């Protein structure tokens, strides 16, 4: 059974995004990677909170703490989508996809639409097995 991690605040999500982009980061590197970054002390505090919540772990590199995500990005992305689908769309994947596509579907390239069609076709094949 998957471990459910505690929810993230907006700032915590920004910090996690900065770490996922780099793969691993110190507090100073995180601060550089966050728009409208808080003070370095606030970043360090938030990193400790994220570690306490189970989202991050750290390694010691000399005198620096280097932070790494606990979950691979794809697993974290899936968990977040499941949360959004459950919270805002009554668990409906169709409603979630409709909202994601919305009016922006006209901006999608043929390659993107082909990829979506391929995913739908694969889902149908898995369902029929």
N, C-alpha and C positions, 0 to 999 in steps of 0.2 A: 504494500500500500504506500502511495506517495505521501511524503511528509508535507503538510501544509505550512508554509511559512507565513509569518505575520504580514499584514498589509504594510505598504510603504506610503509615506507622505510624499508630497510633490518634491520637496528638496531631497529626500532619500532616493526617489526615482532618478533625479538628475545626477546624483552622485553615483548610483549604480550604473547609469548610462555611461558616465565618464570612465568608470572602471572597465565596463564591457568593451568600450571602444579601444582601450589600451591593452586589455587583457590582464594587466596588473598595474598598480599605481601606488605611489606614496601620497600622503595628504597634500603636499605641495602640487603634485601632478594633477590630483583630482581638482584642486582649486583652480588650476589653469584651464581645466576642461569643462568647467561649469559656468554658464552664462550668469551674470550678476552674482558671482560667487560670494558667499559669506566670508567672514574672517577665517584665517587658518585654524584658529582655536575652535570655531564652530564646525568646520569641516572635520577636524579630528574627533570632536564630540559625536558628530553624526556617524562617522566611521565606526566608533566604538558601539554606538547604538545598533548599527547594521550588523555588527559582529555578534552582539548579544541576541539579536533577533534571528540569527542563523543564516543571514544572507552573504556574509563575508567571513573570511578567515585572513590571518596575516602571517607573514614570515618576517624574520629579523634579517636585515641586510646591514651589517655594521651597527650604526646607531639608528637606522631608519626602520620603520615598519612599512612593509610592502603588502598592500591589500589585494586579495584575489577573490573573485566570486565563488561561492560554494557550488552553485548550480551552473551547468553550461548554459550559454545564452539561449539556445533553442528551447531548453526545458523551462527556463524562466519565462520566455515569451509565451509558450503554450499555457503555462499556469496563469499568466496575466490575462490571456484571451479567455480562458475558462472562467475567470473571475468576472470579467466584463460581460461575457455572454450570460452568466448566471445573474449578475446584478441588474443589468440594464435591459436584457432581452428575454427574461423569463426562461433562460436556458436554451432559447431557440437559435440554432446555428444559422438558419435561413434568415431570420430577422437581423442577426449580426452581420452576415455577408451583405444583405441588402443595404444596411446602413453604411457599411464600408464602401460599397460600390457607388451607391447614391448617384448624384449628378456627375461625379467624377469619372464614371465609367466611360464617358465620351473621350476622355483624355488618355485612355489606356491604349498602348500600342497593340498591334496585331500579335506580337510575340507574347505580351502579357495576357491577352485574351486567350491565346492558344494554350498557355501554361495553365490558366484557370480551367479551360475545357479538359485538358489532360488530367488535372486533379479530380475533376468531377467524374470523368470516365473511370479513373482508378477506383474511386469510392464506390461506383456502381459495381465494378468487378468484385471488390472485396465483400460487398453486401450480398452478392448472389452466390458466394461460396458457402 
